[in-house]
Amino acid sequence: MSRKRVSQTMILKYLNAQCERCHKKNNLTVHHKTPLSSGGKDDETNIKILCRKCQNIVHGTDKKKRDLR
């Protein structure tokens, strides 16, 4: 079974191209709520648009703001 790939452009347009955490409109990335490696789906129900800074916070790589997750 092939997994449905969701276009990043489609998602960004659908969500008005802004970070869902801080609402910034630059350095955006697609974040899977449940990682694909953990069985998460590659569809709009498992995807959030985050800026790089918020992505780092969510993943715990921004040590200063790790507690804001």
ZISUL-V718961 format. One record per residue. N is the residue number from 1. SS is DSSP state (@ for helix, = for strand, . for the rest). Layout:
{{N/SS} {N/SS}}
This chain:
{{1/.} {2/.} {3/.} {4/.} {5/.} {6/.} {7/.} {8/@} {9/@} {10/@} {11/@} {12/@} {13/@} {14/@} {15/.} {16/.} {17/.} {18/.} {19/.} {20/.} {21/.} {22/.} {23/.} {24/.} {25/.} {26/.} {27/.} {28/=} {29/=} {30/=} {31/=} {32/=} {33/.} {34/.} {35/.} {36/@} {37/@} {38/@} {39/.} {40/.} {41/.} {42/.} {43/.} {44/@} {45/@} {46/@} {47/=} {48/=} {49/=} {50/=} {51/=} {52/@} {53/@} {54/@} {55/@} {56/@} {57/@} {58/@} {59/.} {60/.} {61/.} {62/.} {63/@} {64/@} {65/@} {66/@} {67/@} {68/@} {69/.}}
